[in-house]
């Protein structure tokens, strides 16, 4: 089996896939040796969830600062900062839960743990958004939601950053 690599505006290069063996018109998956598995892991290291949480926090503070700079209103600044916090706190809690030793016992526990922590993260985010009008005086929903949306998108930015730095 051959893998075609290329993208928009580039020439497609055809080369055999070293991980797949062909046998009598059926494709079989080749088991990796210990050295091959370690080499694959070295080429594709796992990204720390704490890097994503840090990126969300930095983006949130930047959005809040930009909101204050554009409007010169403290309520807009605090609303944006609260919106960033509504992303960072639940993400940090999920990152803490997902990096505990208990979640890495086996793949089944890991999958259930991920779903549980994702549910906790979503629930806490909803609770923080419901409490926003009570906790932030003169709440500016647009500022809060812009900071929240940018914080959520930082997951994709961190993934793109990982892909770029890996290839650099």
C-alpha positions in Angstrom: 0.0 0.0 0.0 1.3 3.4 -0.8 0.6 6.7 1.0 0.2 9.9 -1.0 1.4 12.9 0.8 0.9 16.5 -0.3 -1.4 19.3 0.0 -2.9 22.2 -1.8 -0.4 23.6 -4.3 2.1 20.9 -3.7 3.1 17.9 -5.8 1.9 14.6 -4.4 4.8 12.3 -3.4 4.1 8.6 -3.4 6.0 6.3 -1.0 5.4 3.0 0.7 4.0 3.1 4.2 6.5 1.2 6.4 3.9 0.3 9.0 1.6 -1.7 6.7 2.4 -4.9 4.9 0.5 -6.2 1.9 -0.4 -9.9 1.6 -2.5 -11.4 -1.1 -4.7 -8.3 -1.8 -5.4 -7.9 2.0 -3.8 -5.3 4.1 -2.5 -6.5 7.4 -1.3 -4.4 10.2 2.3 -4.9 11.2 3.1 -5.2 14.9 5.8 -2.7 15.9 8.9 -3.8 17.6 9.9 -2.1 20.9 12.4 0.1 19.0 9.9 1.0 16.3 7.3 2.0 18.9 9.8 4.1 20.8 10.9 5.8 17.5 7.3 6.5 16.7 6.6 8.0 20.2 9.8 10.1 19.9 8.6 11.6 16.6 5.1 12.3 17.9 5.4 13.3 21.6 2.3 13.8 23.7 1.3 17.4 24.3 0.9 18.4 27.9 -2.6 19.5 28.8 -1.0 22.1 31.1 0.4 23.8 28.0 -3.1 24.3 26.7 -4.3 25.6 30.0 -1.4 28.1 30.1 -2.2 29.2 26.5 -5.8 29.7 27.5 -4.8 31.8 30.5 -2.4 34.0 28.5 -5.0 34.5 25.8 -7.6 35.4 28.4 -5.4 38.0 30.1 -4.6 39.4 26.6 -8.2 39.6 25.6 -9.1 41.3 28.9 -6.3 43.8 28.5 -7.3 44.5 25.0 -10.9 45.0 26.1 -9.8 47.5 28.7 -7.6 49.3 26.3 -10.4 49.6 23.7 -13.2 50.6 26.1 -11.4 52.0 29.2 -14.3 50.5 31.2 -13.5 48.3 34.2 -16.7 46.3 33.8 -15.7 45.2 30.3 -12.2 44.2 31.6 -13.7 42.2 34.5 -16.3 40.6 32.2 -13.6 39.5 29.8 -11.4 38.2 32.6 -14.3 36.3 34.1 -15.0 34.8 30.6 -11.3 33.6 30.5 -11.6 32.2 34.0 -14.7 30.3 32.9 -12.5 28.5 30.5 -9.2 28.2 32.4 -10.5 26.9 35.8 -12.6 24.0 34.3 -9.7 23.1 31.9 -7.2 23.2 34.7 -9.4 20.9 36.8 -9.8 18.5 33.9 -6.0 18.6 33.2 -5.4 17.8 36.9 -7.8 14.9 36.8 -6.5 13.5 33.5 -2.9 13.6 34.6 -3.5 11.6 37.9 -2.1 8.1 38.2 -5.5 6.6 38.5 -6.5 7.6 35.0 -3.5 5.8 33.4 -4.2 2.4 34.8 -5.6 0.9 31.6 -7.2 2.2 28.4 -10.8 1.5 29.7 -10.3 3.5 32.9 -8.6 6.2 30.9 -11.6 6.5 28.5 -14.1 6.6 31.3 -12.0 9.1 33.2 -11.8 11.4 30.1 -15.6 11.3 29.7 -16.1 12.0 33.4 -13.7 14.9 33.6 -15.1 16.3 30.3 -18.6 16.2 32.0 -17.2 17.9 35.1 -15.5 20.6 32.9 -18.7 21.3 31.0 -20.8 21.4 34.1 -18.4 23.7 35.9 -18.4 26.0 32.9 -22.2 26.2 32.8 -22.3 26.9 36.6 -19.7 29.7 36.2 -21.7 31.2 33.3 -24.9 31.1 35.3 -23.2 32.8 38.3 -21.6 35.5 36.1 -24.4 38.1 36.5 -24.3 37.8 40.3 -20.5 37.9 40.6 -19.5 40.5 38.0 -20.9 44.0 38.5 -22.2 45.6 35.3 -21.5 42.4 33.4 -20.7 42.8 29.7 -21.9 39.6 28.0 -20.2 40.4 24.7 -16.8 40.8 26.4 -17.3 37.6 28.5 -18.3 35.6 25.5 -15.5 36.8 23.3 -13.0 35.9 25.9 -14.7 32.5 26.5 -14.7 31.8 22.7 -11.0 32.7 22.3 -10.0 30.7 25.3 -11.8 27.6 23.9 -10.1 28.1 20.5 -6.7 28.0 22.2 -6.9 24.2 22.2 -6.7 24.3 18.4 -3.9 26.9 18.4 -1.9 24.7 20.8 -2.4 21.7 18.6 -1.3 23.7 15.5 1.7 25.0 17.5 2.6 21.4 18.4 2.4 20.4 14.7 4.5 23.3 13.6 7.2 22.9 16.3 7.4 19.1 15.6 8.1 19.7 12.0 10.6 22.6 12.6 
